[in-house]
Amino acid sequence: MQDDKKVNEFSSLILSIDSQEERYLINNFGKRFFVTRVVDNNKVISLQNTIGIIKLGEVTYRFYSKVSNLIKVFSMLEKVHGTEYKFKKNKKFWHFDPKTLVDIEQGMNFTEQLISMFISELWKVKKIGFSKTYNSKEENLNYLKGRLFIGKQIKYNVVPKKFYCNYNELNYLTAENLILFEIINKLIHLSIDSKIKSELIYFKNEFAQALNIDRRINLKGIKYKATRLNMHYETIMYLSEMFLQKRFFSTLESGENLFCNFLIKMDDLFEKYILLLVKEIIENFFPKYRVEEQVNLNFVRKYDEKLDRENGFLTMIPDIIIYNKTSNKPIVVIDTKYVDITNKNKLNNNAYYQMLSYMFSLHLQNETLVTGILLSHGTSGHTYRINYREGQHMHIYTGSVDLLNTEEKIKDSLKLMLDKVLPN
């Protein structure tokens, strides 16, 4: 009988050492888990700031978000995953195993989010270019191309007015393109949003034209093989592997929800999501300013006393800095903290010490007063004032966004915050 365990983001799993479940977890999601201790021949395996669903044998572990729900998390993931913006910190923040399907709880329909992610990947593939390969082709031509197929030349051209040729042709008939074309054909027939369906129809026509086919494809024997030339297909082929499993479409058509084993690093997702929203707000409402992410504040130098020389820098990299376009001076520094500050300030002092180091580093480098914002989930937060000189102050605001709100409401709350700290 299937055992279902609901746990929070900071939970631990106790697995037998060298068990099949432990090996699977470490092999597929090792970067997200770490062993905290060994007790009675069992390993205590923990994770942090990570949500998802993992099926291990007969047990399904559901790691729930402390600040949001899975539907909202997937809408955030869709935005971050679908953007054309190139993040400086391109560390992978979500991991999944398409070979292991898992039931999603009733009331949580991920179908459209999954298809939207699939479509985002299709756009990325199209932008880089559909893959090509050389395929052998036989054709009766008026001219010699490739090599003459002697047997069929005798059979079809008794009076040799034509040449029955065998040659290699560069075309789009690759395994990955054929697989995507067939999956698109299947997805179109699901009951989904009309806008999503229209995008699928668009890509169906794109692939049909590129492949020069208008029929369904039997994928038996067709396998995708990753190469240097088709690396941009990697993510979409992982999704495709899940879609191609026999259970997937049959359960969707019957109204059930399936996904695969997956984990999402929430602090990284939250950071990227907030960055995209802040960029949109600045570009649309604050034309005097520009946004930069992951700026390395190389100001505090390491010093080797024995050798009497400087040896690198103390690494300080805030998430977001807002600059004045004209003066090129920093105005606001933002750092995201994936914690819930609802009704109580749960940020520890280290977060404020870190922000102070950013602010004073920027101030000393640029001779300007800088405002700091620590952004977290919630509905309330503290403000701190730094008495710099007589009549001059710098502030640290504990800004809050409610991740359970719609994206538009989140942007509204961020804009109100920026209205307060960005001079007109």
C-alpha positions as CSV (number, residue, x, y, z in Angstrom):
1,M,0.0,0.0,0.0
2,Q,1.3,3.5,-0.9
3,D,2.4,5.6,2.1
4,D,2.0,9.3,1.7
5,K,4.1,11.6,3.9
6,K,3.7,15.4,4.0
7,V,6.7,17.2,5.4
8,N,8.1,20.7,5.4
9,E,11.1,22.2,3.6
10,F,13.5,21.5,6.4
11,S,12.6,17.9,7.1
12,S,14.9,14.9,7.2
13,L,14.5,11.5,5.7
14,I,15.8,8.4,7.5
15,L,17.0,5.8,5.0
16,S,18.9,2.5,5.4
17,I,22.5,2.8,4.5
18,D,23.1,1.6,0.9
19,S,19.4,0.9,0.4
20,Q,17.9,1.2,-3.1
21,E,16.1,4.4,-2.0
22,E,19.2,6.0,-0.7
23,R,21.2,5.2,-3.8
24,Y,18.4,6.6,-6.0
25,L,18.1,9.8,-4.0
26,I,21.9,10.5,-4.0
27,N,22.3,9.6,-7.7
28,N,19.4,11.7,-8.9
29,F,19.2,14.5,-6.4
30,G,22.4,14.4,-4.5
31,K,23.1,18.1,-4.8
32,R,19.9,19.0,-3.0
33,F,20.3,16.6,0.0
34,F,23.1,16.2,2.5
35,V,23.8,13.6,5.2
36,T,23.6,15.1,8.6
37,R,24.4,12.0,10.7
38,V,24.3,8.2,10.8
39,V,22.1,6.5,13.4
40,D,21.8,2.7,13.9
41,N,22.8,1.9,10.3
42,N,20.5,4.5,9.0
43,K,21.4,7.8,7.3
44,V,19.6,11.0,8.3
45,I,19.3,12.9,5.0
46,S,18.2,16.5,5.1
47,L,17.3,19.3,2.7
48,Q,16.9,23.0,3.1
49,N,14.8,25.6,1.3
50,T,13.7,22.9,-1.2
51,I,10.2,21.8,-2.1
52,G,8.9,19.0,-4.3
53,I,7.6,15.5,-4.5
54,I,9.8,12.4,-4.3
55,K,8.5,8.8,-4.6
56,L,10.9,6.3,-3.0
57,G,9.6,2.8,-3.3
58,E,6.2,2.6,-1.6
59,V,6.6,6.0,0.1
60,T,5.8,9.4,-1.5
61,Y,7.4,12.3,0.3
62,R,5.8,15.7,-0.3
63,F,8.0,18.6,0.7
64,Y,5.7,21.6,1.1
65,S,6.6,25.3,0.8
66,K,6.5,27.4,4.0
67,V,5.5,30.5,2.2
68,S,3.4,29.4,-0.8
69,N,1.6,26.5,-2.5
70,L,2.7,24.3,-5.3
71,I,0.5,25.9,-7.9
72,K,2.0,29.3,-7.1
73,V,5.5,27.9,-7.1
74,F,4.9,26.5,-10.6
75,S,3.7,29.9,-11.9
76,M,6.9,31.4,-10.5
77,L,8.9,28.7,-12.1
78,E,7.1,29.2,-15.4
79,K,8.0,32.9,-15.4
80,V,11.7,32.4,-14.5
81,H,12.0,29.4,-16.8
82,G,10.4,31.2,-19.7
83,T,12.3,34.5,-19.6
84,E,14.8,35.4,-22.3
85,Y,16.8,37.3,-19.7
86,K,20.2,35.7,-19.1
87,F,20.9,35.4,-15.4
88,K,24.4,36.0,-14.2
89,K,24.1,33.2,-11.6
90,N,22.9,30.4,-13.9
91,K,23.0,27.7,-11.2
92,K,20.4,25.1,-11.8
93,F,17.6,25.5,-9.2
94,W,15.2,22.7,-10.2
95,H,15.9,19.0,-10.7
96,F,13.6,16.3,-11.8
97,D,13.6,12.6,-12.8
98,P,11.2,12.1,-15.7
99,K,11.4,8.3,-15.3
100,T,9.5,8.2,-12.0
101,L,5.9,9.4,-12.2
102,V,4.1,10.5,-9.1
103,D,0.5,11.4,-8.3
104,I,-0.3,15.0,-7.6
105,E,-2.9,15.8,-5.0
106,Q,-6.5,16.4,-6.0
107,G,-7.3,20.0,-6.6
108,M,-3.8,20.8,-7.9
109,N,-3.8,20.8,-11.7
110,F,-0.3,21.2,-13.0
111,T,-1.2,20.3,-16.6
112,E,-1.2,23.8,-18.0
113,Q,1.9,24.8,-16.1
114,L,3.8,21.8,-17.4
115,I,2.7,22.5,-21.0
116,S,3.6,26.2,-20.6
117,M,7.1,25.2,-19.5
118,F,7.3,22.8,-22.5
119,I,6.3,25.7,-24.8
120,S,8.9,28.0,-23.2
121,E,11.5,25.4,-24.1
122,L,10.1,25.1,-27.6
123,W,10.7,28.9,-28.1
124,K,14.3,28.5,-26.8
125,V,14.9,25.7,-29.2
126,K,13.4,27.6,-32.1
127,K,15.5,30.7,-31.3
128,I,18.8,28.7,-31.4
129,G,17.6,26.6,-34.3
130,F,16.1,23.2,-35.0
131,S,18.7,20.5,-35.1
132,K,19.7,19.0,-38.5
133,T,21.4,15.7,-39.5
134,Y,22.3,13.9,-42.7
135,N,19.8,11.2,-43.7
136,S,20.2,8.7,-46.5
137,K,17.7,9.2,-49.4
138,E,16.8,7.3,-52.6
139,E,15.3,9.1,-55.5
140,N,14.9,8.7,-59.3
141,L,16.4,11.9,-60.7
142,N,17.2,13.5,-64.1
143,Y,20.8,13.9,-63.0
144,L,23.3,11.9,-61.0
145,K,23.5,12.8,-57.4
146,G,25.5,10.8,-54.8
147,R,26.0,7.3,-56.1
148,L,24.0,5.3,-58.6
149,F,21.8,2.5,-57.1
150,I,22.6,-0.2,-59.7
151,G,19.9,-2.7,-58.7
152,K,17.1,-0.2,-58.8
153,Q,18.5,1.6,-61.8
154,I,18.1,-1.6,-63.8
155,K,14.7,-2.2,-62.3
156,Y,13.2,1.2,-62.8
157,N,15.2,2.7,-65.7
158,V,15.4,0.0,-68.4
159,V,15.8,2.8,-70.9
160,P,18.3,4.9,-68.9
161,K,16.7,8.4,-69.2
162,K,17.0,8.9,-65.4
163,F,19.4,8.0,-62.6
164,Y,18.2,6.1,-59.5
165,C,20.4,7.7,-56.9
166,N,21.3,7.2,-53.3
167,Y,22.6,10.2,-51.4
168,N,22.8,11.9,-48.1
169,E,20.6,14.9,-47.5
170,L,20.9,17.5,-44.7
171,N,17.4,17.9,-43.2
172,Y,15.5,18.3,-39.9
173,L,14.6,14.6,-39.5
174,T,16.4,14.2,-36.2
175,A,15.1,12.0,-33.3
176,E,14.5,15.1,-31.1
177,N,12.4,16.9,-33.7
178,L,10.3,13.8,-34.5
179,I,9.7,13.2,-30.7
180,L,8.7,16.9,-30.2
181,F,6.4,16.8,-33.2
182,E,4.5,13.7,-31.9
183,I,4.2,15.1,-28.3
184,I,2.8,18.4,-29.7
185,N,0.2,16.4,-31.6
186,K,-0.8,14.7,-28.4
187,L,-0.9,17.8,-26.2
188,I,-3.1,19.7,-28.6
189,H,-6.0,17.2,-28.0
190,L,-6.0,17.9,-24.2
191,S,-8.6,20.2,-22.7
192,I,-6.3,23.3,-22.1
193,D,-6.4,27.1,-22.3
194,S,-7.0,28.4,-25.8
195,K,-3.9,30.6,-25.8
196,I,-1.7,27.6,-24.9
197,K,-3.4,25.5,-27.6
198,S,-2.8,28.1,-30.2
199,E,0.9,28.2,-29.4
200,L,1.0,24.4,-29.7
201,I,-0.7,24.6,-33.1
202,Y,1.9,27.2,-34.2
203,F,4.7,24.8,-33.3
204,K,2.9,21.9,-34.9
205,N,2.9,23.8,-38.2
206,E,6.5,24.8,-37.7
207,F,7.7,21.3,-37.2
208,A,5.4,19.9,-39.9
209,Q,7.0,22.4,-42.4
210,A,10.5,21.7,-41.2
211,L,10.1,17.9,-41.3
212,N,7.9,18.0,-44.4
213,I,5.4,15.6,-42.9
214,D,1.7,15.9,-42.0
215,R,1.1,12.5,-40.3
216,R,1.4,11.2,-36.8
217,I,4.7,9.5,-36.0
218,N,5.4,6.0,-34.6
219,L,8.2,6.7,-32.1
220,K,9.1,3.1,-31.6
221,G,12.9,2.8,-32.1
222,I,13.4,6.5,-32.2
223,K,15.7,7.6,-29.3
224,Y,17.2,11.0,-28.5
225,K,21.0,11.1,-28.1
226,A,22.6,14.2,-26.7
227,T,25.4,15.7,-28.7
228,R,27.4,18.9,-28.8
229,L,25.1,20.1,-31.6
230,N,21.8,19.5,-29.8
231,M,22.6,20.6,-26.3
232,H,19.8,23.2,-26.4
233,Y,17.3,20.3,-26.5
234,E,18.4,18.9,-23.2
235,T,15.7,20.3,-20.9
236,I,12.9,19.8,-23.3
237,M,13.9,16.2,-23.9
238,Y,13.7,15.6,-20.1
239,L,10.2,16.9,-20.1
240,S,9.4,14.8,-23.2
241,E,10.6,11.7,-21.5
242,M,7.9,12.2,-18.9
243,F,5.2,13.0,-21.5
244,L,6.1,9.8,-23.4
245,Q,5.4,7.4,-20.5
246,K,2.3,5.3,-21.1
247,R,0.5,6.4,-17.9
248,F,1.0,10.1,-18.5
249,F,-1.6,11.0,-21.1
250,S,-4.1,8.3,-20.1
251,T,-4.3,9.7,-16.5
252,L,-4.5,13.3,-17.8
253,E,-7.4,12.4,-20.0
254,S,-9.2,10.8,-17.1
255,G,-8.9,13.9,-15.0
256,E,-6.0,12.8,-12.7
257,N,-2.8,14.7,-12.2
258,L,0.7,13.3,-12.7
259,F,4.1,14.7,-12.6
260,C,7.5,13.2,-11.9
261,N,9.9,13.2,-9.0
262,F,11.1,16.8,-8.7
263,L,12.8,19.3,-6.3
264,I,12.9,23.1,-6.5
265,K,15.5,25.2,-4.7
266,M,13.1,27.9,-3.4
267,D,15.6,30.5,-2.3
268,D,17.2,30.6,-5.8
269,L,13.7,30.6,-7.5
270,F,12.6,33.5,-5.2
271,E,15.7,35.5,-6.0
272,K,15.3,35.2,-9.7
273,Y,11.5,35.8,-9.6
274,I,11.9,39.0,-7.6
275,L,14.7,40.2,-10.0
276,L,12.5,39.8,-13.0
277,L,9.6,41.7,-11.3
278,V,11.9,44.5,-10.2
279,K,13.4,44.8,-13.7
280,E,9.9,45.1,-15.2
281,I,8.9,47.8,-12.7
282,I,12.1,49.9,-13.2
283,E,11.8,49.6,-17.0
284,N,8.2,50.6,-17.1
285,F,7.9,53.2,-14.3
286,F,11.4,54.5,-13.4
287,P,13.2,55.3,-16.7
288,K,16.0,57.2,-14.9
289,Y,17.3,54.0,-13.3
290,R,18.7,50.7,-14.3
291,V,19.0,47.3,-12.6
292,E,22.0,45.1,-12.2
293,E,22.2,41.7,-10.5
294,Q,25.0,39.8,-8.7
295,V,27.5,42.8,-8.7
296,N,30.7,41.8,-7.1
297,L,31.6,44.6,-4.7
298,N,35.4,44.2,-4.8
299,F,36.3,46.8,-2.2
300,V,37.4,45.1,1.0
301,R,40.8,43.6,0.2
302,K,42.3,40.5,1.8
303,Y,45.8,41.3,3.2
304,D,48.6,38.9,3.8
305,E,50.6,40.2,6.7
306,K,53.5,37.8,6.3
307,L,54.1,38.7,2.6
308,D,53.0,42.3,3.2
309,R,50.7,42.3,0.1
310,E,47.0,42.2,-0.9
311,N,45.6,38.8,-1.7
312,G,42.2,39.0,-3.3
313,F,38.9,40.4,-2.0
314,L,36.3,39.7,0.6
315,T,33.4,38.4,-1.5
316,M,30.3,40.6,-1.3
317,I,27.6,40.0,-3.9
318,P,24.2,41.5,-3.3
319,D,21.2,40.2,-5.4
320,I,20.1,43.5,-6.9
321,I,21.5,47.0,-7.2
322,I,19.5,49.9,-8.7
323,Y,21.7,52.6,-10.3
324,N,21.0,56.2,-11.5
325,K,21.6,56.1,-15.3
326,T,23.0,59.6,-15.4
327,S,25.4,59.6,-12.4
328,N,26.0,55.8,-12.6
329,K,25.8,55.8,-8.8
330,P,24.0,53.1,-6.8
331,I,20.8,54.3,-5.1
332,V,19.2,51.1,-3.7
333,V,20.6,47.7,-2.9
334,I,18.2,44.7,-2.6
335,D,18.8,41.3,-1.1
336,T,16.2,38.6,-1.1
337,K,15.7,36.3,1.9
338,Y,13.4,33.3,1.5
339,V,11.8,33.5,4.9
340,D,8.3,34.2,6.2
341,I,8.2,37.5,8.2
342,T,4.4,37.6,8.6
343,N,3.4,39.1,11.9
344,K,7.0,38.8,13.3
345,N,10.4,39.8,12.0
346,K,12.1,36.5,11.6
347,L,15.2,37.7,9.8
348,N,18.2,37.2,12.0
349,N,20.8,39.9,12.7
350,N,23.2,38.4,10.2
351,A,20.9,39.5,7.3
352,Y,21.1,43.1,8.5
353,Y,24.9,42.9,9.1
354,Q,25.3,41.6,5.5
355,M,23.1,44.5,4.2
356,L,25.2,47.0,6.2
357,S,28.4,45.7,4.6
358,Y,26.8,46.1,1.1
359,M,25.6,49.6,1.9
360,F,28.9,50.9,3.4
361,S,31.0,49.3,0.6
362,L,28.8,51.0,-2.0
363,H,28.9,54.3,-0.1
364,L,32.7,54.3,0.3
365,Q,33.3,53.4,-3.3
366,N,30.8,56.0,-4.7
367,E,30.5,58.6,-2.0
368,T,26.8,58.4,-2.0
369,L,24.1,57.4,0.5
370,V,22.5,54.1,-0.3
371,T,19.2,52.6,0.8
372,G,19.0,48.9,1.6
373,I,15.9,46.6,1.2
374,L,15.7,43.1,2.6
375,L,12.9,41.4,0.7
376,S,11.0,38.5,2.2
377,H,7.6,36.8,2.1
378,G,5.0,38.2,4.5
379,T,2.9,41.2,5.4
380,S,5.1,43.2,7.8
381,G,8.7,44.1,8.5
382,H,11.0,46.4,10.5
383,T,12.7,49.6,9.3
384,Y,16.2,50.6,10.6
385,R,17.8,54.1,10.4
386,I,21.5,54.6,10.2
387,N,22.5,58.0,11.5
388,Y,25.3,58.8,9.2
389,R,26.0,62.5,9.7
390,E,24.0,65.3,11.1
391,G,20.9,65.5,9.0
392,Q,21.9,62.5,6.9
393,H,20.5,59.0,7.2
394,M,20.6,55.7,5.5
395,H,17.7,53.2,5.9
396,I,17.3,49.5,5.8
397,Y,13.7,48.5,5.0
398,T,12.5,45.0,5.6
399,G,10.2,44.8,2.6
400,S,7.6,42.1,2.3
401,V,5.8,40.5,-0.6
402,D,2.9,38.1,-0.3
403,L,3.8,35.2,-2.6
404,L,0.2,33.9,-2.3
405,N,-1.0,37.0,-4.2
406,T,-1.3,37.4,-7.9
407,E,1.8,38.6,-9.8
408,E,0.1,41.9,-10.5
409,K,-0.5,42.5,-6.8
410,I,3.1,41.5,-5.9
411,K,4.3,44.0,-8.5
412,D,2.1,46.7,-7.0
413,S,3.5,46.2,-3.6
414,L,7.1,46.3,-5.0
415,K,6.3,49.5,-6.9
416,L,5.0,51.2,-3.7
417,M,8.2,50.2,-2.0
418,L,10.4,51.6,-4.8
419,D,8.3,54.8,-5.0
420,K,9.4,55.5,-1.4
421,V,13.1,55.0,-2.0
422,L,13.8,56.2,-5.6
423,P,13.9,60.0,-6.1
424,N,11.8,61.3,-9.0
